[in-house]
Amino acid sequence: MRLRILGLDPGLARMGWGIIEMTGTRLSHIAHGVLTTDAKSGLGPRLLVLHDLLSDVIQRLEPHSIAIEQAFVHKDPSAALKLGQARAVALLAAARAGLEIAEYTPNHVKKCVVGVGHAGKEQVQAMIRHLLPMACVESADAADALALAIAHAHLSATRARIEAALA
Amino acid sequence: MRLRILGLDPGLARMGWGIIEMTGTRLSHIAHGVLTTDAKSGLGPRLLVLHDLLSDVIQRLEPHSIAIEQAFVHKDPSAALKLGQARAVALLAAARAGLEIAEYTPNHVKKCVVGVGHAGKEQVQAMIRHLLPMACVESADAADALALAIAHAHLSATRARIEAALA
């Protein structure tokens, strides 16, 4: 099984993304980055920039699935609104490209990648460096995105093993 | 001055839209409708449907401006998130088409159209029937959208008069 996964940490000002490939049970790093928008622009143009940059990434690197942070219900409604808007254009780009969409909570991802649900950002980054030694990730947003992709890879591999055992 | 305005009442399940044209100070109704999505579909496909249907409306009817309900900070963060997602794809479609984007609070719109900020939905619908007798609007969502367009038309006319007076 060869599966290419795009992990995405959505945000209006900074959207982290990372693509990994799983061949059997082996993970390899493909690419990662951060899409940023200018806070001085209007909301419409900022969403358009995010959508189009992300569509370029999807078109160029051809992932099969997207793993995105679940829309957790934020305590702050204004932050929830901003996050929802950034998430929406990402989901739109993914749906247009026909990608499978998987959602994970931050705690599920940390548990899967670091081993504990309340791991700090530094622990996630250290584990990404360990799991994807060629990746060279400096940004916390891109590390979170790669962690989402890894969590999805693990779940997909587990599912494949269960299906094989039941077949 | 001839200005064609698209008013938009965003929502994930139902998005009301209405287009009016202002020629000098005369308003005329062009078209209106409600875009709906199926709650049984995933969020990505629903956002894609809303975006593409709205883009069709914009392409076919060629408004110059869009007047959209301001993202008020909802008491309920989960509702804020849903609304934000629907709003985002509408703003994306508007930004891609190069439309001017104007945002109004529901109270501003009611004050402008009915005369009082806390008017009920029936009062808005009655005033829409009075202002746009040819419109024949049954849906409250489309009536709200037309009310947004009318509020924007009033403001644009006022601005034009001020500019003319200062010129």
Interface residues (C-beta under 8 A of the other chain):
Chain A: G42 L43 G44 P45 L47 L48 H51 A71 V73 H74 K75 D76 P77 S78 A80 L81 K82 L83 G84 Q85 A86 R87 A88 V89 L91 L92 A94 A95 R96 I101
Chain B: G42 L43 G44 P45 L47 L48 H51 A71 V73 H74 K75 D76 P77 S78 A80 L81 K82 L83 G84 Q85 A86 R87 A88 V89 L91 L92 A94 A95 R96 I101
